[in-house]
Amino acid sequence: MSISIPDLVTVRARHPEAIAEAAARRVRRPLIGESGRLMIIAADHPGRGALSVGNRRLAMANRRDLLERLCRSLARPGVDGVLATADILEDLLLLGALEGKVVMGSMNRGGLAGAAFELDDRFTGHRPEDLTRLRFDAGKLLLRIDYTDPGSLTTMATAARAIDAMAEHRLPVFVEPFICRRTGGRVVNELTAEAVTRSIAIASGLAGTSAYTWLKVPVTRDAAEMAAVMETSTLPAVLLGGDVGGTAREQQEAYERWRTALRLPTVQGLVVGRSLLYPADGTVEDAVDTAVGLL
């Protein structure tokens, strides 16, 4: 039986077993439904300390507000599921918001935003055995590579072994690769066609099998370049929406880039978080419905 958001603390404090019970009775569905496409709402940002949306600092810090936005998003037609860390997914389980949805656990959140060790992205989230125990449907890992940082090799090696472990459990794993660099103490993801192409090639070659590997890739600024970029691999892919900016115009420009890239043969869907949960213009429902319409 689902509960309301104000009851979450009480249930967690007095009946922690309710999470496992909710997971055991959750109605599941195939990864790819009748539409043949995937629309996933992402909300794993807080686990890495990334709480800002555009110019709005700490926008994602209010957990009750975030959960309300997630529940409204998941209730919209055409939304297939959610990507989040354990705390958020378990709240949504208790709220009854994950029935018949694809549930994707976020696996590595150790690369905290702005930290000196940001690129040493340890696997501090869901393990493959956790996803299996909770009857979740997939996992996601972040793979950021800086050619000047020797620590990137550790991230690559641990990501490869995580992909192997997911395959042993027959669970899809969505790999989100970036070539990046440090600028003024900040880690910046390179979004040129060459950089995205290189990141896809590296991610596709990780681990002892790619049978359960999906790619989660950003859309380049020039959408016309995406056709050549996506020819780098035959692995199925979803587009990463990302934080598209703080104005309605920037959001509309992002929608057009997504629309073009979604027509490419290896692209199977869309994973978007902050720009739909906290839209620059209009309601959460309007933003989600627009994104679903692009599919």
Backbone as JSON, one array per atom type, in Angstrom:
{
  "sequence": "MSISIPDLVTVRARHPEAIAEAAARRVRRPLIGESGRLMIIAADHPGRGALSVGNRRLAMANRRDLLERLCRSLARPGVDGVLATADILEDLLLLGALEGKVVMGSMNRGGLAGAAFELDDRFTGHRPEDLTRLRFDAGKLLLRIDYTDPGSLTTMATAARAIDAMAEHRLPVFVEPFICRRTGGRVVNELTAEAVTRSIAIASGLAGTSAYTWLKVPVTRDAAEMAAVMETSTLPAVLLGGDVGGTAREQQEAYERWRTALRLPTVQGLVVGRSLLYPADGTVEDAVDTAVGLL",
  "N": [[0.85, -1.2, 0.0], [0.57, 2.19, -0.88], [1.94, 5.31, 0.42], [1.77, 8.72, 1.67], [3.78, 11.66, 0.93], [4.37, 13.19, 3.37], [4.38, 11.09, 5.21], [6.66, 9.63, 4.86], [9.03, 9.82, 6.47], [8.17, 8.77, 8.93], [7.5, 6.11, 8.24], [10.0, 5.19, 7.31], [11.5, 5.39, 9.68], [10.2, 3.7, 11.49], [9.37, 1.41, 10.16], [11.42, 0.1, 8.39], [11.59, -2.18, 6.84], [9.54, -1.97, 5.07], [10.36, -0.99, 2.64], [11.69, -3.08, 1.24], [9.52, -4.78, 1.09], [7.75, -3.32, -0.52], [9.25, -3.28, -2.86], [9.25, -5.99, -3.51], [6.61, -6.51, -4.23], [6.14, -4.87, -6.36], [4.81, -4.09, -9.53], [6.23, -5.12, -12.5], [7.7, -4.35, -15.76], [8.61, -4.85, -19.25], [11.82, -3.69, -20.43], [11.78, -2.29, -22.89], [8.82, -1.07, -24.04], [5.5, -1.18, -25.54], [5.62, 0.98, -27.28], [8.12, 0.89, -28.33], [10.1, 2.64, -27.7], [12.06, 4.56, -25.31], [11.41, 6.59, -22.54], [12.85, 8.21, -20.07], [12.96, 9.64, -16.85], [15.41, 11.47, -15.25], [16.95, 11.63, -12.08], [19.23, 11.54, -10.51], [21.06, 13.39, -9.77], [21.33, 14.78, -7.17], [22.77, 12.94, -5.57], [25.39, 13.29, -6.25], [25.96, 15.72, -5.36], [25.18, 17.69, -7.08], [23.14, 20.14, -7.31], [22.07, 22.35, -8.52], [20.05, 24.05, -10.97], [20.34, 25.38, -14.02], [20.53, 28.78, -13.43], [19.57, 28.57, -10.93], [20.43, 28.01, -7.84], [20.76, 25.22, -5.68], [18.31, 24.18, -6.38], [17.39, 21.56, -6.52], [17.46, 20.72, -3.94], [15.37, 20.58, -2.13], [13.71, 17.95, -0.95], [11.04, 17.08, -0.72], [9.74, 18.69, -2.62], [11.1, 17.84, -4.93], [10.32, 15.13, -5.05], [7.56, 15.43, -5.43], [7.56, 16.59, -7.99], [8.71, 14.51, -9.45], [6.78, 12.48, -9.14], [4.61, 13.64, -10.47], [5.71, 13.77, -13.03], [6.14, 11.03, -13.64], [3.58, 10.16, -13.81], [2.66, 10.98, -16.24], [1.42, 10.28, -19.54], [3.29, 8.12, -21.64], [5.72, 8.28, -20.33], [8.27, 6.22, -19.35], [9.88, 5.46, -17.18], [12.26, 5.88, -14.44], [15.41, 7.24, -13.41], [17.56, 7.07, -10.71], [19.15, 7.57, -7.47], [19.5, 5.3, -4.63], [18.1, 6.29, -2.34], [16.15, 8.05, -3.36], [14.74, 6.4, -5.16], [13.72, 4.53, -3.38], [12.04, 6.1, -1.81], [10.16, 6.7, -3.82], [9.22, 4.13, -4.33], [7.86, 3.58, -1.91], [5.9, 5.49, -2.13], [4.38, 4.47, -4.11], [4.82, 5.07, -6.76], [6.18, 3.74, -8.72], [5.0, 1.65, -10.01], [4.67, -0.57, -12.66], [6.7, 0.69, -14.05], [9.91, 1.38, -15.59], [12.72, 0.92, -13.67], [15.67, 2.38, -12.87], [18.78, 2.12, -11.46], [21.27, 4.29, -10.09], [24.72, 3.94, -10.26], [27.49, 4.79, -9.82], [28.43, 7.39, -7.84], [30.5, 8.7, -6.71], [32.14, 10.71, -7.7], [32.12, 13.63, -6.77], [30.55, 16.72, -7.52], [32.64, 19.37, -8.34], [34.65, 18.61, -6.6], [38.09, 17.85, -5.66], [38.62, 15.27, -6.26], [36.86, 14.63, -8.27], [36.95, 13.24, -10.72], [37.65, 10.73, -9.98], [35.67, 8.55, -9.96], [34.09, 6.75, -7.93], [32.3, 3.66, -7.3], [29.71, 4.13, -5.58], [27.05, 3.83, -5.32], [24.21, 1.94, -6.33], [24.86, -1.55, -6.42], [25.23, -4.35, -8.68], [24.07, -6.62, -7.42], [22.35, -5.39, -5.61], [20.45, -4.18, -7.29], [19.34, -6.46, -8.41], [18.28, -7.73, -6.11], [16.33, -5.9, -5.32], [14.65, -6.07, -7.42], [14.88, -4.27, -9.53], [15.28, -2.73, -12.78], [17.43, -1.97, -14.42], [20.75, -0.51, -14.63], [22.86, 2.39, -14.28], [25.87, 3.96, -15.24], [28.44, 6.42, -14.88], [30.98, 7.53, -16.98], [33.72, 9.29, -17.08], [36.44, 10.64, -18.76], [39.61, 11.96, -18.55], [42.29, 12.78, -20.4], [44.62, 13.75, -19.29], [44.68, 13.0, -16.7], [45.77, 10.57, -14.59], [44.12, 9.11, -12.92], [41.84, 8.52, -14.33], [42.13, 6.06, -15.5], [41.64, 4.24, -13.46], [38.92, 4.68, -13.05], [37.94, 3.78, -15.53], [38.67, 1.05, -15.4], [37.19, 0.09, -13.17], [34.64, 0.65, -14.07], [34.49, -1.12, -16.24], [34.53, -3.62, -14.95], [32.16, -3.4, -13.53], [30.31, -3.42, -15.6], [30.71, -6.03, -16.52], [29.75, -7.43, -14.26], [27.08, -6.63, -14.21], [26.21, -7.85, -16.57], [26.46, -10.51, -15.84], [24.33, -10.72, -14.12], [22.37, -10.39, -15.93], [21.35, -7.85, -16.46], [20.5, -4.8, -17.97], [22.87, -2.19, -18.57], [23.4, 1.21, -18.58], [25.7, 3.17, -20.03], [27.27, 6.2, -19.55], [29.28, 8.1, -21.26], [32.01, 10.47, -21.28], [34.47, 12.56, -22.73], [36.59, 14.65, -21.02], [37.85, 17.7, -19.43], [39.87, 19.62, -17.18], [39.18, 22.9, -16.19], [40.05, 25.83, -14.78], [39.77, 24.64, -12.26], [37.37, 23.32, -12.51], [35.54, 20.53, -13.79], [34.97, 19.97, -17.13], [32.79, 18.82, -19.56], [33.53, 17.66, -22.77], [31.86, 18.46, -25.71], [32.13, 18.35, -28.41], [31.83, 16.98, -31.75], [33.93, 15.22, -32.33], [34.93, 14.58, -29.76], [32.7, 13.36, -28.51], [32.36, 11.21, -30.23], [34.77, 9.8, -29.79], [34.43, 9.15, -27.09], [32.24, 7.4, -27.2], [33.33, 5.28, -28.67], [35.28, 4.33, -26.86], [33.71, 3.6, -24.61], [32.12, 1.61, -25.73], [33.89, -0.48, -26.07], [34.5, -1.48, -23.56], [34.84, -3.96, -20.95], [34.15, -7.57, -20.68], [32.06, -8.37, -22.2], [29.56, -6.94, -24.29], [26.93, -7.38, -24.31], [24.8, -6.6, -22.69], [25.03, -3.91, -22.63], [24.12, -0.54, -22.93], [24.26, 2.71, -24.42], [24.46, 6.05, -23.2], [24.18, 9.04, -24.39], [25.34, 12.41, -25.02], [23.81, 15.09, -26.88], [25.33, 16.65, -29.55], [26.25, 20.11, -30.05], [25.85, 20.91, -32.67], [23.4, 19.5, -34.26], [23.34, 18.21, -36.68], [25.7, 16.87, -36.89], [25.39, 14.62, -35.41], [24.55, 12.28, -36.73], [26.84, 11.11, -37.94], [28.34, 10.78, -35.62], [26.85, 8.85, -34.18], [27.26, 6.63, -35.7], [29.42, 5.35, -34.73], [29.11, 3.13, -33.13], [27.3, 0.02, -32.76], [25.78, -0.42, -30.57], [22.75, -0.14, -28.68], [21.28, 3.05, -27.95], [20.48, 5.82, -25.8], [19.46, 9.22, -25.66], [21.05, 11.8, -23.85], [19.6, 14.3, -22.08], [20.35, 16.48, -20.33], [21.23, 19.59, -18.61], [19.71, 22.19, -20.0], [19.84, 24.92, -19.95], [18.82, 28.24, -18.81], [16.66, 29.59, -20.0], [13.56, 29.96, -21.83], [13.93, 29.98, -24.57], [16.41, 28.64, -24.9], [15.62, 26.14, -24.03], [13.76, 25.4, -26.0], [15.44, 25.29, -28.23], [17.01, 23.13, -27.49], [15.09, 21.09, -27.55], [14.67, 20.89, -30.32], [17.15, 19.96, -31.21], [17.15, 17.46, -29.95], [14.96, 16.29, -31.23], [15.87, 15.94, -33.88], [18.07, 14.2, -33.5], [16.82, 11.96, -32.41], [15.83, 10.59, -34.55], [17.76, 8.96, -35.54], [19.11, 5.7, -36.32], [20.26, 4.02, -34.25], [19.42, 5.19, -31.94], [17.33, 4.89, -29.22], [15.74, 6.2, -27.43], [15.16, 8.63, -24.8], [16.7, 10.26, -22.09], [16.08, 12.41, -19.62], [16.41, 14.96, -17.19], [16.75, 17.45, -15.18], [15.93, 19.59, -16.85], [13.32, 19.0, -17.48], [12.08, 18.45, -15.05], [12.41, 20.85, -13.75], [11.45, 23.09, -15.46], [12.32, 25.83, -17.66], [10.27, 27.31, -18.59], [6.73, 27.22, -18.32], [4.83, 24.34, -17.09], [5.77, 21.35, -15.22], [4.36, 19.2, -16.3], [3.78, 20.15, -18.9], [6.39, 20.35, -19.98], [7.29, 17.68, -19.84], [5.39, 16.38, -21.46], [5.95, 17.58, -23.93], [8.53, 16.59, -24.42], [8.01, 13.83, -24.55], [6.46, 13.85, -26.84], [8.4, 14.23, -28.78], [9.43, 11.77, -29.29]],
  "CA": [[0.0, 0.0, 0.0], [1.38, 3.41, -0.98], [1.76, 6.3, 1.46], [1.94, 10.09, 1.19], [5.12, 12.19, 1.19], [4.6, 13.5, 4.78], [4.51, 9.88, 6.01], [7.88, 8.9, 4.53], [9.96, 9.76, 7.6], [7.62, 7.85, 9.92], [7.65, 4.74, 7.75], [11.42, 4.86, 7.29], [12.0, 5.27, 11.05], [9.54, 2.63, 12.25], [9.16, 0.19, 9.36], [12.35, 0.09, 7.26], [11.32, -3.35, 6.01], [8.5, -1.64, 4.1], [10.99, -0.76, 1.33], [11.85, -4.39, 0.59], [8.18, -5.32, 0.81], [7.22, -2.6, -1.69], [10.0, -3.74, -4.03], [8.86, -7.36, -3.83], [5.28, -6.58, -4.84], [6.03, -3.91, -7.47], [4.51, -4.61, -10.87], [7.31, -4.79, -13.42], [7.39, -4.3, -17.18], [9.83, -4.97, -20.05], [12.58, -2.45, -20.62], [11.18, -1.63, -24.05], [7.39, -1.34, -24.05], [4.79, -1.26, -26.81], [6.01, 2.08, -28.17], [9.44, 0.64, -28.89], [11.0, 3.75, -27.34], [12.24, 4.75, -23.88], [11.42, 7.95, -22.0], [13.25, 8.06, -18.68], [13.2, 10.86, -16.09], [16.62, 11.31, -14.45], [16.98, 12.41, -10.84], [20.34, 11.06, -9.69], [21.99, 14.5, -9.57], [21.65, 15.13, -5.77], [23.74, 12.03, -4.99], [26.74, 13.77, -6.58], [26.05, 17.09, -4.88], [24.82, 18.61, -8.16], [21.79, 20.54, -6.91], [21.64, 23.54, -9.24], [19.4, 23.93, -12.28], [20.56, 26.68, -14.63], [21.0, 29.76, -12.47], [18.87, 28.36, -9.65], [21.25, 27.21, -6.94], [20.09, 24.35, -4.71], [16.93, 23.94, -6.8], [17.01, 20.17, -6.28], [17.76, 20.38, -2.55], [14.13, 20.33, -1.38], [13.34, 16.6, -1.33], [9.6, 16.96, -0.91], [9.44, 19.31, -3.91], [11.62, 16.96, -5.99], [9.46, 13.94, -5.13], [6.3, 15.82, -6.05], [7.8, 16.77, -9.41], [8.91, 13.19, -10.02], [5.49, 11.78, -9.2], [3.83, 14.25, -11.55], [6.33, 13.36, -14.29], [5.93, 9.6, -13.87], [2.16, 9.93, -14.08], [2.3, 11.45, -17.57], [1.44, 9.25, -20.58], [4.5, 8.02, -22.43], [6.92, 8.23, -19.48], [8.51, 4.8, -19.08], [10.51, 5.14, -15.91], [13.04, 6.88, -13.71], [16.79, 6.95, -13.03], [17.85, 7.8, -9.48], [19.89, 6.87, -6.43], [18.68, 4.42, -3.8], [17.2, 7.01, -1.44], [15.01, 8.58, -4.11], [13.95, 5.29, -5.67], [13.01, 3.91, -2.27], [10.91, 7.0, -1.53], [9.15, 6.51, -4.87], [8.62, 2.81, -4.07], [6.9, 3.72, -0.82], [4.81, 6.34, -2.61], [3.62, 3.73, -5.12], [4.97, 5.76, -8.04], [7.01, 2.95, -9.64], [4.26, 0.5, -10.53], [4.67, -0.66, -14.12], [7.71, 1.59, -14.6], [11.3, 0.96, -15.64], [13.45, 1.49, -12.55], [17.09, 2.34, -13.21], [19.58, 2.56, -10.34], [22.51, 4.99, -10.38], [25.73, 3.08, -9.67], [28.67, 5.49, -9.29], [28.17, 8.78, -7.48], [31.61, 9.15, -5.89], [32.8, 11.88, -8.27], [31.3, 14.77, -6.34], [30.69, 17.93, -8.34], [33.51, 20.4, -7.83], [35.67, 18.08, -5.69], [39.4, 17.57, -6.25], [38.57, 13.87, -6.69], [35.64, 14.46, -9.06], [37.12, 12.27, -11.79], [37.81, 9.41, -9.37], [34.22, 8.34, -9.76], [33.93, 5.43, -7.32], [30.96, 3.07, -7.34], [29.18, 4.31, -4.23], [25.6, 3.67, -5.37], [23.71, 0.58, -6.49], [25.64, -2.65, -6.96], [24.36, -5.27, -9.43], [23.28, -7.46, -6.51], [21.27, -4.56, -5.05], [19.43, -4.03, -8.32], [18.66, -7.76, -8.52], [17.52, -7.96, -4.87], [15.17, -5.0, -5.29], [13.87, -6.3, -8.63], [14.95, -3.13, -10.42], [15.32, -3.18, -14.17], [18.65, -1.59, -15.12], [21.65, 0.37, -13.91], [23.51, 3.43, -15.08], [27.15, 4.41, -14.71], [29.04, 7.59, -15.51], [32.37, 7.28, -17.34], [34.36, 10.52, -17.52], [37.85, 10.37, -19.02], [40.49, 13.1, -18.79], [43.54, 12.21, -20.89], [45.75, 14.25, -18.51], [44.49, 12.56, -15.32], [46.01, 9.13, -14.48], [43.02, 8.48, -12.19], [40.79, 8.09, -15.25], [42.32, 4.64, -15.77], [40.93, 3.52, -12.39], [37.5, 4.78, -13.36], [37.68, 2.89, -16.66], [38.78, -0.34, -14.97], [36.06, -0.26, -12.31], [33.45, 0.65, -14.92], [34.49, -2.36, -17.02], [34.14, -4.74, -14.09], [30.74, -3.22, -13.21], [29.57, -3.88, -16.78], [30.77, -7.49, -16.46], [28.87, -7.9, -13.19], [25.7, -6.44, -14.65], [25.93, -8.87, -17.57], [26.27, -11.77, -15.12], [22.97, -10.67, -13.58], [21.5, -10.15, -17.08], [20.72, -6.55, -16.27], [21.04, -3.74, -18.84], [23.6, -1.11, -17.93], [23.47, 2.38, -19.44], [26.99, 3.81, -19.8], [27.24, 7.61, -19.95], [30.69, 8.45, -21.38], [32.43, 11.81, -21.68], [35.84, 13.06, -22.68], [36.48, 15.9, -20.27], [39.08, 18.39, -19.08], [39.74, 20.56, -16.06], [39.37, 24.31, -16.53], [39.82, 26.65, -13.6], [39.33, 23.82, -11.14], [36.11, 22.67, -12.83], [35.54, 19.49, -14.82], [34.1, 20.37, -18.23], [32.58, 17.76, -20.55], [33.71, 18.08, -24.16], [30.67, 18.08, -26.47], [32.36, 18.38, -29.85], [31.55, 15.71, -32.41], [35.09, 14.33, -32.18], [35.02, 14.11, -28.38], [31.61, 12.42, -28.26], [32.69, 10.02, -31.02], [35.83, 9.08, -29.09], [33.88, 8.59, -25.84], [31.4, 6.25, -27.57], [34.22, 4.18, -29.06], [35.9, 3.8, -25.64], [32.69, 2.95, -23.79], [31.64, 0.4, -26.4], [34.89, -1.53, -25.98], [34.77, -1.88, -22.18], [34.34, -5.19, -20.33], [34.29, -8.82, -21.4], [30.9, -8.51, -23.07], [28.72, -5.74, -24.45], [25.58, -7.89, -24.59], [23.79, -5.88, -21.92], [25.45, -2.51, -22.57], [23.5, 0.54, -23.67], [24.97, 3.98, -24.31], [23.68, 7.24, -22.84], [25.09, 9.99, -25.03], [24.86, 13.78, -25.17], [23.59, 15.59, -28.24], [26.28, 17.71, -29.86], [25.63, 21.41, -30.32], [25.41, 20.86, -34.06], [22.66, 18.25, -34.34], [23.61, 17.55, -37.95], [26.87, 16.02, -36.71], [25.06, 13.43, -34.63], [24.43, 11.09, -37.58], [28.17, 10.51, -38.03], [28.74, 10.38, -34.27], [26.16, 7.63, -33.77], [27.74, 5.5, -36.5], [30.6, 4.83, -34.06], [28.81, 1.89, -32.43], [26.0, -0.61, -33.0], [25.07, -0.58, -29.31], [21.58, 0.73, -28.55], [21.62, 4.27, -27.22], [19.48, 6.83, -25.46], [20.03, 10.56, -25.63], [21.13, 12.5, -22.58], [19.07, 15.66, -22.23], [21.21, 17.42, -19.63], [20.7, 20.89, -18.19], [19.75, 22.89, -21.28], [19.95, 26.37, -19.79], [17.82, 28.85, -17.96], [15.64, 30.37, -20.68], [12.63, 29.21, -22.67], [14.53, 29.84, -25.9], [17.4, 27.57, -24.83], [14.92, 24.87, -23.92], [13.2, 25.08, -27.31], [16.56, 24.91, -29.1], [17.38, 21.77, -27.1], [14.07, 20.18, -28.07], [14.89, 20.68, -31.75], [18.32, 19.08, -31.36], [16.73, 16.11, -29.58], [14.05, 15.77, -32.26], [16.68, 15.5, -35.01], [18.89, 13.04, -33.11], [15.95, 10.81, -32.13], [15.5, 9.89, -35.8], [18.89, 8.12, -35.93], [18.71, 4.3, -36.15], [20.65, 3.38, -32.99], [18.84, 5.92, -30.81], [16.12, 4.21, -28.79], [14.93, 6.97, -26.5], [15.59, 9.9, -24.21], [16.8, 10.35, -20.63], [16.15, 13.84, -19.3], [16.1, 15.21, -15.79], [16.5, 18.78, -14.62], [15.23, 20.51, -17.76], [11.89, 18.67, -17.45], [11.58, 18.57, -13.67], [12.46, 22.27, -13.39], [11.5, 23.75, -16.77], [12.51, 27.28, -17.68], [8.99, 27.94, -18.94], [5.62, 26.29, -18.27], [4.74, 23.4, -15.99], [6.42, 20.05, -15.36], [3.55, 18.41, -17.22], [3.99, 20.66, -20.26], [7.73, 19.99, -20.43], [7.35, 16.23, -20.05], [4.58, 16.04, -22.63], [6.68, 18.01, -25.11], [9.63, 15.64, -24.63], [7.39, 12.58, -25.0], [6.03, 14.07, -28.21], [9.55, 14.16, -29.68], [9.71, 10.37, -29.58]],
  "C": [[0.88, 1.25, 0.0], [1.03, 4.37, 0.15], [1.9, 7.68, 0.84], [3.33, 10.59, 1.58], [5.33, 12.55, 2.66], [4.82, 12.27, 5.66], [5.84, 9.17, 5.81], [8.82, 8.75, 5.73], [9.47, 8.76, 8.64], [7.81, 6.4, 9.5], [9.11, 4.32, 7.76], [11.95, 4.61, 8.7], [11.45, 4.02, 11.75], [9.39, 1.32, 11.49], [10.1, 0.17, 8.16], [12.16, -1.1, 6.33], [10.28, -3.09, 4.94], [9.1, -1.4, 2.71], [11.14, -2.07, 0.58], [10.5, -4.98, 0.23], [7.57, -4.64, -0.42], [7.94, -3.04, -2.96], [9.55, -5.12, -4.47], [7.51, -7.43, -4.54], [5.11, -5.63, -6.03], [5.75, -4.62, -8.79], [5.59, -4.16, -11.83], [6.82, -4.8, -14.86], [8.69, -4.52, -17.96], [10.53, -3.62, -20.18], [12.0, -1.64, -21.77], [9.71, -2.03, -24.13], [6.81, -1.34, -25.46], [5.22, -0.17, -27.79], [7.33, 1.81, -28.87], [10.46, 1.7, -28.56], [11.06, 3.86, -25.81], [12.21, 6.24, -23.54], [11.65, 7.84, -20.5], [13.49, 9.43, -18.06], [14.39, 10.63, -15.17], [16.58, 12.21, -13.22], [18.1, 11.92, -9.92], [21.35, 12.16, -9.38], [22.31, 14.78, -8.09], [22.71, 14.23, -5.16], [25.17, 12.4, -5.29], [26.92, 15.22, -6.14], [25.74, 18.12, -5.93], [23.37, 19.03, -7.98], [21.25, 21.73, -7.68], [20.96, 23.17, -10.55], [19.52, 25.3, -12.94], [21.16, 27.63, -13.62], [20.37, 29.6, -11.09], [19.69, 27.43, -8.76], [20.39, 26.44, -5.95], [18.63, 24.06, -5.08], [16.46, 22.53, -6.47], [17.19, 19.75, -4.82], [16.51, 20.06, -1.73], [13.57, 18.97, -1.81], [11.84, 16.44, -1.54], [9.19, 17.53, -2.28], [9.9, 18.41, -5.06], [10.72, 15.74, -6.15], [8.11, 14.27, -5.77], [6.45, 15.98, -7.56], [8.0, 15.42, -10.11], [7.61, 12.43, -10.15], [4.61, 12.34, -10.31], [4.38, 13.84, -12.91], [6.01, 11.91, -14.62], [4.48, 9.28, -14.19], [1.76, 10.33, -15.5], [2.35, 10.3, -18.58], [2.75, 9.28, -21.36], [5.78, 8.02, -21.63], [7.11, 6.79, -19.02], [9.11, 4.53, -17.72], [11.38, 6.26, -15.39], [14.44, 6.33, -13.43], [17.1, 7.75, -11.78], [18.71, 6.94, -8.56], [18.93, 6.13, -5.51], [17.68, 5.19, -2.94], [15.96, 7.51, -2.16], [14.14, 7.45, -4.63], [13.15, 4.62, -4.56], [11.85, 4.79, -1.78], [9.79, 6.77, -2.54], [8.47, 5.14, -4.76], [7.53, 2.93, -3.02], [5.69, 4.54, -1.23], [3.95, 5.64, -3.67], [3.75, 4.3, -6.52], [5.72, 4.94, -9.09], [6.3, 1.73, -10.2], [4.25, 0.53, -12.06], [5.67, 0.26, -14.79], [9.07, 0.9, -14.69], [12.05, 1.68, -14.53], [14.94, 1.27, -12.78], [17.9, 2.92, -12.05], [20.89, 3.2, -10.77], [23.64, 4.34, -9.58], [26.95, 3.81, -9.12], [28.37, 6.97, -9.11], [29.31, 9.35, -6.66], [32.32, 10.38, -6.41], [32.02, 13.15, -7.99], [31.6, 16.02, -7.15], [31.57, 18.95, -7.65], [34.62, 19.92, -6.92], [36.99, 17.86, -6.41], [39.45, 16.16, -6.81], [37.38, 13.59, -7.61], [35.79, 13.38, -10.12], [37.42, 10.86, -11.27], [36.43, 8.93, -8.96], [33.95, 6.93, -9.25], [32.47, 4.98, -7.38], [30.39, 3.04, -5.92], [27.67, 4.14, -4.17], [25.2, 2.21, -5.5], [24.78, -0.36, -7.02], [24.7, -3.54, -7.78], [23.5, -6.14, -8.53], [22.15, -6.69, -5.83], [20.12, -4.44, -6.04], [18.64, -5.33, -8.49], [17.77, -8.0, -7.31], [16.24, -7.13, -4.85], [14.27, -5.15, -6.52], [13.79, -5.04, -9.51], [15.35, -3.61, -11.81], [16.61, -2.88, -14.91], [19.52, -0.75, -14.2], [22.26, 1.37, -14.86], [24.83, 3.8, -14.43], [27.69, 5.55, -15.55], [30.51, 7.31, -15.75], [32.98, 8.56, -17.91], [35.87, 10.29, -17.61], [38.57, 11.68, -19.34], [41.85, 12.52, -19.17], [44.76, 12.68, -20.09], [45.7, 13.78, -17.06], [44.68, 11.04, -15.22], [44.87, 8.4, -13.76], [41.89, 8.01, -13.09], [40.91, 6.6, -15.57], [41.61, 3.79, -14.72], [39.43, 3.53, -12.64], [37.13, 3.83, -14.49], [37.66, 1.43, -16.22], [37.59, -0.76, -14.11], [34.75, -0.25, -13.09], [33.36, -0.65, -15.72], [34.04, -3.54, -16.17], [32.67, -4.62, -13.67], [29.87, -3.69, -14.38], [29.56, -5.41, -16.83], [29.78, -8.04, -15.44], [27.4, -7.74, -13.56], [25.3, -7.5, -15.66], [25.71, -10.23, -16.9], [24.87, -11.86, -14.52], [21.91, -10.46, -14.68], [20.68, -8.88, -16.92], [21.33, -5.53, -17.24], [21.76, -2.68, -18.02], [23.79, 0.01, -18.95], [24.76, 3.13, -19.09], [26.96, 5.22, -20.39], [28.68, 8.13, -20.06], [30.92, 9.9, -21.81], [33.95, 11.87, -21.75], [35.76, 14.42, -22.0], [37.86, 16.5, -19.98], [38.81, 19.29, -17.88], [40.06, 21.98, -16.53], [39.04, 25.15, -15.29], [39.31, 25.88, -12.41], [38.03, 23.09, -11.37], [36.33, 21.6, -13.88], [34.52, 19.87, -15.87], [34.01, 19.21, -19.22], [32.73, 18.33, -21.95], [32.53, 17.57, -25.0], [30.87, 18.27, -27.97], [32.06, 17.01, -30.44], [32.7, 14.73, -32.23], [35.16, 13.74, -30.77], [33.92, 13.09, -28.07], [31.85, 11.11, -29.01], [33.73, 9.17, -30.28], [35.29, 8.42, -27.81], [33.01, 7.37, -26.11], [32.26, 5.05, -27.91], [34.85, 3.52, -27.83], [34.88, 3.03, -24.81], [32.23, 1.64, -24.41], [32.61, -0.76, -26.23], [35.18, -2.01, -24.57], [34.17, -3.24, -21.85], [34.51, -6.41, -21.23], [33.12, -9.14, -22.3], [30.17, -7.19, -23.15], [27.26, -6.13, -24.63], [24.49, -7.1, -23.88], [24.1, -4.38, -21.81], [24.62, -1.63, -23.49], [24.39, 1.78, -23.5], [23.99, 5.1, -23.98], [24.52, 8.43, -23.26], [24.49, 11.39, -25.13], [24.64, 14.12, -26.64], [24.57, 16.73, -28.47], [25.54, 19.0, -30.19], [25.11, 21.5, -31.75], [24.73, 19.51, -34.27], [22.94, 17.49, -35.62], [24.81, 16.61, -37.85], [26.54, 14.69, -36.04], [24.94, 12.17, -35.47], [25.76, 10.38, -37.7], [28.64, 10.02, -36.67], [28.14, 9.02, -33.9], [26.51, 6.42, -34.63], [28.97, 4.84, -35.87], [30.35, 3.47, -33.44], [27.46, 1.35, -32.87], [25.23, -0.83, -31.71], [23.85, 0.33, -29.28], [21.9, 1.91, -27.66], [20.36, 5.05, -26.88], [20.19, 8.16, -25.4], [19.98, 11.13, -24.23], [20.67, 13.93, -22.79], [19.96, 16.71, -21.59], [20.48, 18.69, -19.22], [20.83, 21.83, -19.37], [19.85, 24.39, -21.15], [18.74, 26.97, -19.09], [16.73, 29.63, -18.65], [14.75, 29.47, -21.53], [13.21, 28.99, -24.07], [15.54, 28.71, -25.92], [16.74, 26.2, -24.75], [14.33, 24.46, -25.28], [14.29, 24.65, -28.3], [17.01, 23.48, -28.77], [16.38, 20.76, -27.64], [14.3, 19.88, -29.56], [16.1, 19.79, -32.01], [17.94, 17.64, -31.02], [15.86, 15.49, -30.68], [14.85, 15.21, -33.45], [17.44, 14.22, -34.67], [18.05, 11.8, -32.85], [15.57, 10.03, -33.39], [16.63, 8.96, -36.25], [18.63, 6.66, -35.54], [19.11, 3.65, -34.83], [20.03, 4.04, -31.77], [17.47, 5.36, -30.47], [15.25, 5.04, -27.84], [15.68, 8.15, -25.91], [15.63, 9.77, -22.7], [17.03, 11.81, -20.28], [15.75, 14.05, -17.85], [15.73, 16.64, -15.48], [15.7, 19.68, -15.54], [13.74, 20.19, -17.86], [11.31, 18.82, -16.05], [11.51, 20.02, -13.21], [12.52, 23.1, -14.67], [11.66, 25.26, -16.65], [11.2, 28.0, -17.93], [7.89, 26.88, -18.86], [5.72, 25.33, -17.09], [5.57, 22.15, -16.26], [5.68, 19.21, -16.4], [3.75, 18.84, -18.67], [5.35, 20.22, -20.8], [7.84, 18.51, -20.73], [6.57, 15.83, -21.29], [5.27, 16.44, -23.92], [7.79, 17.03, -25.44], [9.1, 14.3, -25.14], [6.98, 12.7, -26.47], [7.16, 14.0, -29.21], [9.86, 12.72, -30.1], [8.87, 9.84, -30.74]]
}
